[in-house]
């Protein structure tokens, strides 16, 4: 008969329960957090597309800001007009967005800070 924990031995039930519990907690956290990160990624792509479109280089800052705010609202992200900065130079434009998503978890609340941004050449 082999010792518990040795090759070929049987794991104690508490280790299996602990491992299952850890995996359950990680799965729960993933379900809560991953969608927020994916929505941020979608906003990042939208900001990049917006800054790289030639026709947007001459559009007013308020038009670009409104476009980004509409996309953020579609994605359910808490972006406000003050969170969207449009910076221009002679031949380039940069758009930066800063916002925080609060995620309430059991026994803990986490604020996720996001900074999507992009610039043209």
The first five atom37 places (N, CA, C, CB, O) and aatype in JSON, in Angstrom:
{
  "aatype": [20, 20, 20, 20, 20, 20, 20, 20, 20, 20, 20, 20, 20, 20, 20, 20, 20, 20, 20, 20, 20, 20, 20, 20, 20, 20, 20, 20, 20, 20, 20, 20, 20, 20, 20, 20, 20, 20, 20, 20, 20, 20, 20, 20, 20, 20, 20, 20, 20, 20, 20, 20, 20, 20, 20, 20, 20, 20, 20, 20, 20, 20, 20, 20, 20, 20, 20, 20, 20, 20, 20, 20, 20, 20, 20, 20, 20, 20, 20, 20, 20, 20, 20, 20, 20, 20, 20, 20, 20, 20, 20, 20, 20, 20, 20, 20, 20, 20, 20, 20, 20, 20, 20, 20, 20, 20, 20, 20, 20, 20, 20, 20, 20, 20, 20, 20, 20, 20, 20, 20, 20],
  "atom_mask": [
    [1, 1, 1, 1, 1],
    [1, 1, 1, 1, 1],
    [1, 1, 1, 1, 1],
    [1, 1, 1, 1, 1],
    [1, 1, 1, 1, 1],
    [1, 1, 1, 1, 1],
    [1, 1, 1, 1, 1],
    [1, 1, 1, 1, 1],
    [1, 1, 1, 1, 1],
    [1, 1, 1, 1, 1],
    [1, 1, 1, 1, 1],
    [1, 1, 1, 1, 1],
    [1, 1, 1, 1, 1],
    [1, 1, 1, 1, 1],
    [1, 1, 1, 1, 1],
    [1, 1, 1, 1, 1],
    [1, 1, 1, 1, 1],
    [1, 1, 1, 1, 1],
    [1, 1, 1, 1, 1],
    [1, 1, 1, 1, 1],
    [1, 1, 1, 1, 1],
    [1, 1, 1, 1, 1],
    [1, 1, 1, 1, 1],
    [1, 1, 1, 1, 1],
    [1, 1, 1, 1, 1],
    [1, 1, 1, 1, 1],
    [1, 1, 1, 1, 1],
    [1, 1, 1, 1, 1],
    [1, 1, 1, 1, 1],
    [1, 1, 1, 1, 1],
    [1, 1, 1, 1, 1],
    [1, 1, 1, 1, 1],
    [1, 1, 1, 1, 1],
    [1, 1, 1, 1, 1],
    [1, 1, 1, 1, 1],
    [1, 1, 1, 1, 1],
    [1, 1, 1, 1, 1],
    [1, 1, 1, 1, 1],
    [1, 1, 1, 1, 1],
    [1, 1, 1, 1, 1],
    [1, 1, 1, 1, 1],
    [1, 1, 1, 1, 1],
    [1, 1, 1, 1, 1],
    [1, 1, 1, 1, 1],
    [1, 1, 1, 1, 1],
    [1, 1, 1, 1, 1],
    [1, 1, 1, 1, 1],
    [1, 1, 1, 1, 1],
    [1, 1, 1, 1, 1],
    [1, 1, 1, 1, 1],
    [1, 1, 1, 1, 1],
    [1, 1, 1, 1, 1],
    [1, 1, 1, 1, 1],
    [1, 1, 1, 1, 1],
    [1, 1, 1, 1, 1],
    [1, 1, 1, 1, 1],
    [1, 1, 1, 1, 1],
    [1, 1, 1, 1, 1],
    [1, 1, 1, 1, 1],
    [1, 1, 1, 1, 1],
    [1, 1, 1, 1, 1],
    [1, 1, 1, 1, 1],
    [1, 1, 1, 1, 1],
    [1, 1, 1, 1, 1],
    [1, 1, 1, 1, 1],
    [1, 1, 1, 1, 1],
    [1, 1, 1, 1, 1],
    [1, 1, 1, 1, 1],
    [1, 1, 1, 1, 1],
    [1, 1, 1, 1, 1],
    [1, 1, 1, 1, 1],
    [1, 1, 1, 1, 1],
    [1, 1, 1, 1, 1],
    [1, 1, 1, 1, 1],
    [1, 1, 1, 1, 1],
    [1, 1, 1, 1, 1],
    [1, 1, 1, 1, 1],
    [1, 1, 1, 1, 1],
    [1, 1, 1, 1, 1],
    [1, 1, 1, 1, 1],
    [1, 1, 1, 1, 1],
    [1, 1, 1, 1, 1],
    [1, 1, 1, 1, 1],
    [1, 1, 1, 1, 1],
    [1, 1, 1, 1, 1],
    [1, 1, 1, 1, 1],
    [1, 1, 1, 1, 1],
    [1, 1, 1, 1, 1],
    [1, 1, 1, 1, 1],
    [1, 1, 1, 1, 1],
    [1, 1, 1, 1, 1],
    [1, 1, 1, 1, 1],
    [1, 1, 1, 1, 1],
    [1, 1, 1, 1, 1],
    [1, 1, 1, 1, 1],
    [1, 1, 1, 1, 1],
    [1, 1, 1, 1, 1],
    [1, 1, 1, 1, 1],
    [1, 1, 1, 1, 1],
    [1, 1, 1, 1, 1],
    [1, 1, 1, 1, 1],
    [1, 1, 1, 1, 1],
    [1, 1, 1, 1, 1],
    [1, 1, 1, 1, 1],
    [1, 1, 1, 1, 1],
    [1, 1, 1, 1, 1],
    [1, 1, 1, 1, 1],
    [1, 1, 1, 1, 1],
    [1, 1, 1, 1, 1],
    [1, 1, 1, 1, 1],
    [1, 1, 1, 1, 1],
    [1, 1, 1, 1, 1],
    [1, 1, 1, 1, 1],
    [1, 1, 1, 1, 1],
    [1, 1, 1, 1, 1],
    [1, 1, 1, 1, 1],
    [1, 1, 1, 1, 1],
    [1, 1, 1, 1, 1],
    [1, 1, 1, 1, 1],
    [1, 1, 1, 1, 1],
    [1, 1, 1, 1, 1]
  ],
  "atom_positions": [
    [[0.84, -1.16, 0.0], [0.0, 0.0, 0.0], [0.9, 1.24, 0.0], [-0.96, -0.01, 1.21], [1.88, 1.29, 0.74]],
    [[0.55, 2.24, -0.84], [1.4, 3.42, -0.96], [0.92, 4.52, -0.04], [1.44, 3.92, -2.42], [-0.25, 4.56, 0.37]],
    [[1.83, 5.42, 0.28], [1.55, 6.55, 1.15], [0.72, 7.59, 0.41], [2.86, 7.17, 1.68], [0.88, 7.75, -0.8]],
    [[-0.16, 8.32, 1.11], [-0.88, 9.43, 0.47], [0.11, 10.48, -0.03], [-1.88, 10.07, 1.46], [1.04, 10.85, 0.68]],
    [[-0.1, 10.96, -1.25], [0.76, 11.97, -1.84], [1.94, 11.38, -2.58], [1.24, 12.89, -0.79], [2.65, 12.1, -3.29]],
    [[2.17, 10.06, -2.43], [3.26, 9.44, -3.17], [2.73, 9.0, -4.53], [3.86, 8.23, -2.38], [1.52, 8.89, -4.73]],
    [[3.63, 8.76, -5.47], [3.17, 8.32, -6.8], [2.28, 7.09, -6.67], [4.38, 8.01, -7.73], [2.64, 6.11, -6.01]],
    [[1.15, 7.16, -7.28], [0.2, 6.05, -7.22], [-0.7, 6.12, -6.01], [0.94, 4.76, -7.21], [-1.63, 5.32, -5.89]],
    [[-0.45, 7.07, -5.09], [-1.27, 7.21, -3.9], [-2.52, 8.01, -4.19], [-0.48, 7.86, -2.78], [-2.62, 8.7, -5.21]],
    [[-3.46, 7.92, -3.29], [-4.72, 8.63, -3.44], [-4.63, 9.97, -2.73], [-5.9, 7.79, -2.88], [-4.14, 10.05, -1.61]],
    [[-5.12, 11.05, -3.41], [-5.11, 12.38, -2.8], [-6.16, 12.44, -1.7], [-5.37, 13.47, -3.86], [-7.25, 11.88, -1.83]],
    [[-5.84, 13.14, -0.61], [-6.84, 13.31, 0.44], [-8.02, 14.13, -0.08], [-6.21, 14.0, 1.68], [-7.86, 14.99, -0.95]],
    [[-9.19, 13.86, 0.44], [-10.42, 14.53, -0.02], [-10.35, 16.04, 0.18], [-11.64, 13.96, 0.72], [-10.89, 16.78, -0.63]],
    [[-9.69, 16.51, 1.24], [-9.62, 17.95, 1.47], [-8.83, 18.66, 0.39], [-9.0, 18.24, 2.82], [-9.14, 19.8, 0.05]],
    [[-7.8, 18.0, -0.17], [-7.02, 18.61, -1.26], [-7.86, 18.74, -2.53], [-5.75, 17.78, -1.54], [-7.79, 19.74, -3.23]],
    [[-8.64, 17.74, -2.8], [-9.52, 17.79, -3.97], [-10.56, 18.89, -3.79], [-10.21, 16.42, -4.2], [-10.85, 19.65, -4.72]],
    [[-11.13, 18.97, -2.59], [-12.12, 20.02, -2.31], [-11.48, 21.41, -2.39], [-12.76, 19.8, -0.91], [-12.08, 22.34, -2.93]],
    [[-10.28, 21.56, -1.86], [-9.6, 22.87, -1.91], [-9.28, 23.26, -3.35], [-8.29, 22.83, -1.06], [-9.49, 24.4, -3.76]],
    [[-8.79, 22.3, -4.12], [-8.5, 22.57, -5.53], [-9.74, 22.94, -6.32], [-7.85, 21.36, -6.16], [-9.71, 23.86, -7.14]],
    [[-10.82, 22.24, -6.06], [-12.09, 22.55, -6.72], [-12.59, 23.93, -6.31], [-13.15, 21.49, -6.39], [-13.1, 24.68, -7.14]],
    [[-12.44, 24.26, -5.04], [-12.85, 25.58, -4.55], [-12.05, 26.7, -5.2], [-12.7, 25.65, -3.04], [-12.61, 27.72, -5.6]],
    [[-10.73, 26.52, -5.31], [-9.88, 27.53, -5.95], [-10.27, 27.69, -7.41], [-8.38, 27.13, -5.84], [-10.38, 28.82, -7.89]],
    [[-10.49, 26.61, -8.11], [-10.91, 26.7, -9.51], [-12.28, 27.38, -9.64], [-10.97, 25.29, -10.14], [-12.51, 28.14, -10.58]],
    [[-13.17, 27.1, -8.7], [-14.48, 27.76, -8.71], [-14.36, 29.26, -8.52], [-15.37, 27.17, -7.63], [-15.03, 30.03, -9.21]],
    [[-13.52, 29.68, -7.58], [-13.31, 31.11, -7.34], [-12.69, 31.78, -8.57], [-12.41, 31.34, -6.1], [-13.13, 32.86, -8.97]],
    [[-11.7, 31.15, -9.17], [-11.08, 31.69, -10.39], [-12.09, 31.79, -11.53], [-9.89, 30.84, -10.81], [-12.09, 32.76, -12.28]],
    [[-12.92, 30.79, -11.66], [-13.96, 30.81, -12.7], [-14.94, 31.95, -12.46], [-14.71, 29.48, -12.74], [-15.32, 32.65, -13.4]],
    [[-15.36, 32.14, -11.22], [-16.28, 33.23, -10.87], [-15.65, 34.58, -11.19], [-16.66, 33.16, -9.39], [-16.31, 35.45, -11.77]],
    [[-14.39, 34.77, -10.8], [-13.7, 36.03, -11.08], [-13.59, 36.27, -12.58], [-12.3, 36.04, -10.44], [-13.77, 37.4, -13.05]],
    [[-13.31, 35.23, -13.32], [-13.23, 35.34, -14.78], [-14.55, 35.78, -15.38], [-12.8, 34.02, -15.39], [-14.57, 36.64, -16.26]],
    [[-15.63, 35.2, -14.91], [-16.96, 35.56, -15.42], [-17.28, 37.03, -15.11], [-18.05, 34.64, -14.81], [-17.95, 37.69, -15.9]],
    [[-16.82, 37.53, -13.99], [-17.1, 38.91, -13.59], [-16.19, 39.92, -14.3], [-16.94, 39.05, -12.09], [-16.65, 41.01, -14.66]],
    [[-14.92, 39.58, -14.51], [-13.94, 40.55, -14.99], [-13.67, 40.5, -16.49], [-12.67, 40.34, -14.26], [-13.47, 41.55, -17.1]],
    [[-13.66, 39.34, -17.08], [-13.29, 39.21, -18.49], [-14.2, 40.03, -19.42], [-13.32, 37.75, -18.9], [-13.67, 40.66, -20.34]],
    [[-15.51, 40.06, -19.24], [-16.34, 40.87, -20.15], [-15.98, 42.36, -20.13], [-17.8, 40.71, -19.78], [-16.06, 43.02, -21.17]],
    [[-15.58, 42.88, -18.98], [-15.19, 44.29, -18.9], [-13.93, 44.53, -19.73], [-14.97, 44.72, -17.42], [-13.83, 45.53, -20.44]],
    [[-12.98, 43.62, -19.64], [-11.75, 43.76, -20.41], [-12.01, 43.64, -21.91], [-10.73, 42.71, -19.97], [-11.38, 44.35, -22.7]],
    [[-12.92, 42.77, -22.31], [-13.25, 42.65, -23.73], [-13.94, 43.9, -24.25], [-14.13, 41.42, -23.97], [-13.68, 44.32, -25.38]],
    [[-14.82, 44.49, -23.45], [-15.47, 45.72, -23.88], [-14.46, 46.85, -24.0], [-16.59, 46.12, -22.9], [-14.55, 47.68, -24.91]],
    [[-13.48, 46.9, -23.1], [-12.41, 47.89, -23.2], [-11.6, 47.68, -24.48], [-11.5, 47.82, -21.97], [-11.24, 48.64, -25.15]],
    [[-11.33, 46.43, -24.81], [-10.6, 46.12, -26.04], [-11.37, 46.59, -27.27], [-10.33, 44.61, -26.13], [-10.77, 47.12, -28.21]],
    [[-12.69, 46.42, -27.27], [-13.51, 46.91, -28.37], [-13.43, 48.43, -28.47], [-14.97, 46.48, -28.2], [-13.35, 48.97, -29.57]],
    [[-13.45, 49.12, -27.34], [-13.34, 50.58, -27.35], [-11.96, 50.99, -27.86], [-13.59, 51.16, -25.94], [-11.85, 51.95, -28.63]],
    [[-10.92, 50.29, -27.45], [-9.56, 50.58, -27.93], [-9.5, 50.47, -29.45], [-8.54, 49.61, -27.28], [-8.94, 51.34, -30.11]],
    [[-10.06, 49.42, -30.0], [-10.08, 49.25, -31.46], [-10.84, 50.4, -32.13], [-10.71, 47.9, -31.84], [-10.41, 50.91, -33.17]],
    [[-11.97, 50.8, -31.56], [-12.75, 51.89, -32.13], [-11.96, 53.19, -32.12], [-14.07, 52.06, -31.35], [-11.99, 53.94, -33.1]],
    [[-11.27, 53.48, -31.03], [-10.46, 54.69, -30.93], [-9.34, 54.66, -31.98], [-9.86, 54.84, -29.5], [-9.07, 55.68, -32.62]],
    [[-8.71, 53.51, -32.15], [-7.66, 53.39, -33.17], [-8.22, 53.64, -34.56], [-7.02, 52.0, -33.11], [-7.63, 54.38, -35.35]],
    [[-9.37, 53.02, -34.87], [-9.98, 53.23, -36.18], [-10.34, 54.7, -36.39], [-11.23, 52.35, -36.34], [-10.16, 55.24, -37.47]],
    [[-10.85, 55.32, -35.35], [-11.25, 56.73, -35.44], [-10.06, 57.62, -35.75], [-11.92, 57.18, -34.13], [-10.15, 58.5, -36.6]],
    [[-8.94, 57.4, -35.08], [-7.77, 58.27, -35.29], [-7.08, 57.99, -36.62], [-6.78, 58.09, -34.16], [-6.4, 58.88, -37.15]],
    [[-7.23, 56.81, -37.16], [-6.55, 56.48, -38.41], [-7.36, 56.82, -39.66], [-6.2, 55.02, -38.43], [-6.82, 56.8, -40.76]],
    [[-8.63, 57.12, -39.51], [-9.44, 57.51, -40.67], [-9.04, 58.92, -41.1], [-10.97, 57.44, -40.35], [-9.04, 59.85, -40.3]],
    [[-8.69, 59.06, -42.38], [-8.24, 60.34, -42.9], [-9.33, 61.4, -42.77], [-7.83, 60.2, -44.37], [-9.03, 62.55, -42.45]],
    [[-10.59, 61.03, -43.01], [-11.67, 62.02, -42.95], [-11.88, 62.59, -41.55], [-12.96, 61.4, -43.43], [-12.45, 63.67, -41.4]],
    [[-11.41, 61.87, -40.51], [-11.58, 62.36, -39.14], [-10.51, 63.38, -38.74], [-11.56, 61.19, -38.17], [-10.65, 64.04, -37.71]],
    [[-9.46, 63.52, -39.53], [-8.38, 64.44, -39.19], [-8.86, 65.89, -39.16], [-7.24, 64.29, -40.18], [-8.31, 66.72, -38.42]],
    [[-9.87, 66.21, -39.95], [-10.35, 67.59, -40.03], [-11.66, 67.82, -39.28], [-10.53, 67.98, -41.48], [-12.15, 68.95, -39.23]],
    [[-12.21, 66.78, -38.71], [-13.48, 66.94, -37.99], [-13.23, 67.57, -36.62], [-14.19, 65.57, -37.82], [-12.17, 67.39, -36.03]],
    [[-14.22, 68.31, -36.12], [-14.05, 68.97, -34.82], [-13.87, 67.97, -33.67], [-15.26, 69.86, -34.54], [-14.34, 66.83, -33.73]],
    [[-13.2, 68.43, -32.64], [-12.97, 67.59, -31.46], [-14.28, 67.1, -30.86], [-12.17, 68.36, -30.4], [-14.37, 65.94, -30.45]],
    [[-15.28, 67.95, -30.81], [-16.57, 67.56, -30.24], [-17.22, 66.43, -31.02], [-17.51, 68.75, -30.18], [-17.87, 65.56, -30.43]],
    [[-17.06, 66.42, -32.34], [-17.6, 65.32, -33.15], [-16.93, 64.01, -32.77], [-17.4, 65.61, -34.67], [-17.6, 62.99, -32.57]],
    [[-15.6, 64.02, -32.67], [-14.86, 62.81, -32.3], [-15.22, 62.35, -30.89], [-13.33, 63.05, -32.41], [-15.42, 61.16, -30.64]],
    [[-15.31, 63.31, -29.97], [-15.66, 63.0, -28.58], [-17.05, 62.36, -28.52], [-15.62, 64.28, -27.7], [-17.25, 61.35, -27.83]],
    [[-18.01, 62.94, -29.24], [-19.38, 62.4, -29.25], [-19.4, 61.0, -29.84], [-20.31, 63.32, -30.05], [-20.11, 60.13, -29.33]],
    [[-18.64, 60.77, -30.88], [-18.57, 59.44, -31.5], [-18.05, 58.4, -30.52], [-17.67, 59.48, -32.75], [-18.58, 57.29, -30.43]],
    [[-17.01, 58.76, -29.77], [-16.42, 57.84, -28.79], [-17.38, 57.63, -27.62], [-15.07, 58.38, -28.27], [-17.49, 56.52, -27.1]],
    [[-18.07, 58.68, -27.21], [-19.04, 58.54, -26.12], [-20.2, 57.63, -26.53], [-19.57, 59.91, -25.71], [-20.68, 56.84, -25.71]],
    [[-20.65, 57.74, -27.77], [-21.73, 56.86, -28.25], [-21.29, 55.4, -28.26], [-22.19, 57.29, -29.66], [-22.03, 54.52, -27.83]],
    [[-20.07, 55.14, -28.74], [-19.56, 53.77, -28.76], [-19.41, 53.24, -27.33], [-18.2, 53.71, -29.49], [-19.73, 52.08, -27.06]],
    [[-18.93, 54.08, -26.43], [-18.79, 53.67, -25.03], [-20.14, 53.31, -24.43], [-18.14, 54.79, -24.2], [-20.26, 52.32, -23.7]],
    [[-21.15, 54.11, -24.73], [-22.5, 53.83, -24.23], [-23.02, 52.51, -24.78], [-23.47, 54.97, -24.59], [-23.64, 51.73, -24.06]],
    [[-22.78, 52.25, -26.07], [-23.19, 50.97, -26.68], [-22.55, 49.79, -25.95], [-22.8, 50.93, -28.18], [-23.17, 48.74, -25.77]],
    [[-21.3, 49.97, -25.53], [-20.56, 48.91, -24.86], [-20.86, 48.85, -23.36], [-19.06, 49.1, -25.07], [-20.4, 47.94, -22.67]],
    [[-21.61, 49.81, -22.86], [-21.94, 49.82, -21.44], [-20.78, 50.27, -20.56], [-22.38, 48.46, -21.01], [-20.68, 49.86, -19.4]],
    [[-19.9, 51.11, -21.1], [-18.76, 51.6, -20.35], [-19.04, 53.01, -19.82], [-17.48, 51.59, -21.22], [-19.61, 53.83, -20.54]],
    [[-18.64, 53.3, -18.58], [-18.96, 54.58, -17.95], [-18.01, 55.72, -18.35], [-18.94, 54.42, -16.45], [-17.32, 56.27, -17.49]],
    [[-17.98, 56.05, -19.63], [-17.11, 57.11, -20.12], [-17.92, 58.39, -20.21], [-16.49, 56.74, -21.52], [-19.04, 58.39, -20.73]],
    [[-17.37, 59.49, -19.7], [-18.01, 60.8, -19.75], [-17.19, 61.72, -20.66], [-18.16, 61.42, -18.31], [-16.03, 61.42, -20.97]],
    [[-17.79, 62.81, -21.07], [-17.13, 63.74, -22.0], [-15.76, 64.19, -21.48], [-18.02, 64.97, -22.24], [-14.81, 64.32, -22.25]],
    [[-15.65, 64.42, -20.18], [-14.37, 64.83, -19.6], [-13.3, 63.76, -19.62], [-14.59, 65.27, -18.2], [-12.12, 64.06, -19.41]],
    [[-13.69, 62.51, -19.87], [-12.72, 61.41, -19.93], [-12.07, 61.27, -21.29], [-13.41, 60.12, -19.57], [-11.12, 60.49, -21.45]],
    [[-12.56, 62.01, -22.3], [-12.05, 61.88, -23.67], [-11.26, 63.14, -24.01], [-13.23, 61.65, -24.69], [-11.81, 64.24, -24.05]],
    [[-9.97, 62.96, -24.26], [-9.09, 64.08, -24.62], [-8.65, 63.92, -26.07], [-7.86, 64.14, -23.67], [-8.17, 62.86, -26.47]],
    [[-8.81, 64.98, -26.85], [-8.35, 65.0, -28.24], [-7.22, 66.03, -28.3], [-9.52, 65.36, -29.25], [-7.41, 67.2, -27.99]],
    [[-6.05, 65.56, -28.72], [-4.87, 66.43, -28.83], [-4.43, 66.46, -30.29], [-3.71, 65.93, -27.9], [-4.36, 65.43, -30.95]],
    [[-4.15, 67.66, -30.77], [-3.75, 67.82, -32.16], [-2.43, 68.58, -32.26], [-4.83, 68.54, -32.97], [-2.12, 69.45, -31.46]],
    [[-1.67, 68.2, -33.29], [-0.49, 68.96, -33.67], [-0.65, 69.26, -35.16], [0.86, 68.17, -33.36], [-1.7, 69.0, -35.74]],
    [[0.39, 69.81, -35.78], [0.28, 70.18, -37.2], [-0.18, 69.02, -38.08], [1.61, 70.69, -37.69], [-1.07, 69.17, -38.9]],
    [[0.43, 67.88, -37.9], [0.15, 66.76, -38.81], [-0.28, 65.47, -38.09], [1.38, 66.47, -39.63], [-0.22, 64.39, -38.67]],
    [[-0.71, 65.6, -36.85], [-1.1, 64.39, -36.11], [-2.24, 64.69, -35.14], [0.11, 63.81, -35.35], [-2.5, 65.84, -34.78]],
    [[-2.88, 63.63, -34.73], [-3.97, 63.73, -33.76], [-3.84, 62.55, -32.8], [-5.38, 63.74, -34.47], [-3.48, 61.44, -33.2]],
    [[-4.13, 62.8, -31.55], [-4.12, 61.73, -30.54], [-5.39, 61.82, -29.72], [-2.85, 61.82, -29.61], [-5.8, 62.91, -29.3]],
    [[-6.03, 60.66, -29.49], [-7.22, 60.59, -28.67], [-6.9, 59.68, -27.49], [-8.46, 60.05, -29.48], [-6.43, 58.56, -27.66]],
    [[-7.16, 60.18, -26.29], [-6.94, 59.41, -25.07], [-8.23, 59.37, -24.27], [-5.79, 60.02, -24.23], [-8.92, 60.38, -24.12]],
    [[-8.55, 58.19, -23.77], [-9.76, 57.99, -22.97], [-9.31, 57.39, -21.64], [-10.81, 57.05, -23.71], [-8.53, 56.44, -21.61]],
    [[-9.81, 57.94, -20.56], [-9.5, 57.41, -19.22], [-10.81, 57.22, -18.49], [-8.55, 58.37, -18.42], [-11.63, 58.14, -18.41]],
    [[-11.01, 56.03, -17.94], [-12.23, 55.78, -17.2], [-12.01, 54.63, -16.23], [-13.41, 55.47, -18.15], [-11.05, 53.87, -16.33]],
    [[-12.94, 54.53, -15.28], [-12.86, 53.5, -14.23], [-14.16, 52.71, -14.24], [-12.6, 54.15, -12.83], [-15.25, 53.28, -14.3]],
    [[-14.03, 51.39, -14.16], [-15.19, 50.52, -14.03], [-15.13, 49.89, -12.65], [-15.23, 49.42, -15.17], [-14.14, 49.24, -12.29]],
    [[-16.17, 50.08, -11.88], [-16.24, 49.48, -10.54], [-16.95, 48.13, -10.65], [-16.99, 50.42, -9.53], [-18.05, 48.04, -11.18]],
    [[-16.31, 47.1, -10.14], [-16.88, 45.76, -10.13], [-17.08, 45.35, -8.68], [-15.97, 44.73, -10.9], [-16.13, 45.26, -7.91]],
    [[-18.34, 45.1, -8.33], [-18.66, 44.67, -6.97], [-18.66, 43.15, -6.91], [-20.04, 45.23, -6.52], [-19.46, 42.48, -7.55]],
    [[-17.73, 42.63, -6.12], [-17.63, 41.19, -5.89], [-18.07, 40.92, -4.47], [-16.18, 40.66, -6.15], [-18.07, 41.83, -3.64]],
    [[-18.44, 39.7, -4.17], [-18.76, 39.39, -2.77], [-17.55, 39.68, -1.87], [-19.21, 37.9, -2.63], [-16.45, 39.18, -2.12]],
    [[-17.76, 40.46, -0.86], [-16.75, 40.8, 0.14], [-15.66, 41.75, -0.37], [-16.11, 39.57, 0.63], [-14.76, 42.09, 0.4]],
    [[-15.73, 42.19, -1.62], [-14.67, 43.04, -2.17], [-15.18, 43.83, -3.36], [-13.45, 42.19, -2.58], [-15.97, 43.32, -4.15]],
    [[-14.73, 45.06, -3.48], [-15.04, 45.89, -4.64], [-13.72, 46.29, -5.28], [-15.88, 47.16, -4.23], [-12.78, 46.69, -4.59]],
    [[-13.65, 46.17, -6.59], [-12.42, 46.5, -7.31], [-12.73, 47.57, -8.35], [-11.8, 45.24, -7.98], [-13.74, 47.5, -9.05]],
    [[-11.85, 48.57, -8.45], [-11.94, 49.59, -9.48], [-10.91, 49.26, -10.56], [-11.71, 51.03, -8.89], [-9.71, 49.21, -10.29]],
    [[-11.39, 49.02, -11.77], [-10.51, 48.72, -12.89], [-10.29, 50.02, -13.67], [-11.12, 47.6, -13.81], [-11.25, 50.63, -14.14]],
    [[-9.04, 50.42, -13.82], [-8.69, 51.66, -14.51], [-8.27, 51.32, -15.94], [-7.56, 52.42, -13.76], [-7.42, 50.45, -16.15]],
    [[-8.87, 52.01, -16.91], [-8.56, 51.77, -18.32], [-8.1, 53.06, -18.98], [-9.79, 51.19, -19.05], [-8.57, 54.15, -18.65]],
    [[-7.17, 52.93, -19.93], [-6.6, 54.07, -20.64], [-6.47, 53.79, -22.14], [-5.23, 54.42, -20.05], [-5.36, 53.81, -22.67]],
    [[-7.57, 53.52, -22.82], [-7.43, 53.31, -24.26], [-7.07, 54.63, -24.95], [-8.73, 52.72, -24.86], [-7.54, 55.7, -24.57]],
    [[-6.23, 54.52, -25.95], [-5.85, 55.7, -26.7], [-5.16, 55.3, -27.97], [-4.96, 56.61, -25.86], [-4.69, 54.17, -28.11]],
    [[-5.09, 56.25, -28.91], [-4.43, 56.0, -30.18], [-4.13, 57.34, -30.83], [-5.29, 55.1, -31.1], [-4.73, 58.36, -30.5]],
    [[-3.19, 57.3, -31.76], [-2.85, 58.51, -32.48], [-2.65, 58.26, -33.95], [-1.62, 59.13, -31.9], [-2.39, 57.13, -34.38]],
    [[-2.77, 59.31, -34.72], [-2.49, 59.22, -36.14], [-1.04, 59.6, -36.36], [-3.45, 60.14, -36.98], [-0.36, 60.07, -35.45]],
    [[-0.58, 59.39, -37.56], [0.82, 59.73, -37.83], [0.96, 61.14, -38.27], [1.42, 58.83, -38.87], [2.07, 61.6, -38.54]]
  ]
}
